[in-house]
Amino acid sequence: MQIIDGKATAAQIKAEIAEEVKNIVAQGGKQPHLAAILVGHDGGSETYMKNKVLACEACGFKSSLIRFDEDVTEEELLKCVEKLNNDDDVDGYIIQLPLPKHIDEQKIIMAVDYRKDVDGFHPINVGRMSIGLPCFISATPLGIITLLQRYGIETSGKKCVILGRSNIVGKPMAQLMMQKNYGNATVTVCHSRSTTLKEECMAADIIIAAIGQPEFVTADMVKPGAVVIDVGTTRVPDATRKSGFRLCGDVKYDEVAPKCSYITPVPGGVGPMTICSLMKNTLAAGKKEYYK
């Protein structure tokens, strides 16, 4: 069993990006600039945003954070999006989700200039990704594909089961895993209504768990030698921790790990790669790699 170290892989990729940015700037090019919009003061979002700022520093990017209180109006947010769309210094930007309930999330996403949509959520990027055209790919699926490639894990012709059908992870992950130039695998998507979920998992060479239920995947669902990618990050109470909680994945790690050929831990697996992929997308935006 080999642990897939997302933290070390992300650090290596950020160092590679930093080197490229140094060369771009040395040749008179523009330093990539990532902006972020944060609404409210959710603890998880605050931590995630802090990590994004640190990642920008590590990559040699310029970063800016725009904050709004929880009661921000939809109109104010749309004005901010328009301003970022028209700011030539900003190469890419993200809007930390979820947004407060009084704001139409889809309306905000639709207002983002798809050429600056480094989160890969705009329908134009989602559509281009689904037919294999160059575009910004949603950060978590891109991070998982990168890990599989960097560890030399064979995906072509393999049976891959994805647990979860969210727009951010499950659906784009399925698209990438079945595409010729990425996974080239046979893909099954399972969700809360799947009646043969356990049987599907037992037959899988690769399981990607993004269902949002702590320790959902148990040893009796995994065949020996399978590759298990755990996307789950749920905060569960833990009195022994200073913070009062610990991060828990969708996989019951201690009992599943011994059966696997490869497995990602939580934390330190997929999480660091998500932020790292955002940096990859920002570099591509700065270089106008996909859209002129």
Disulfide bonds with the S-S distance in Angstrom:
none
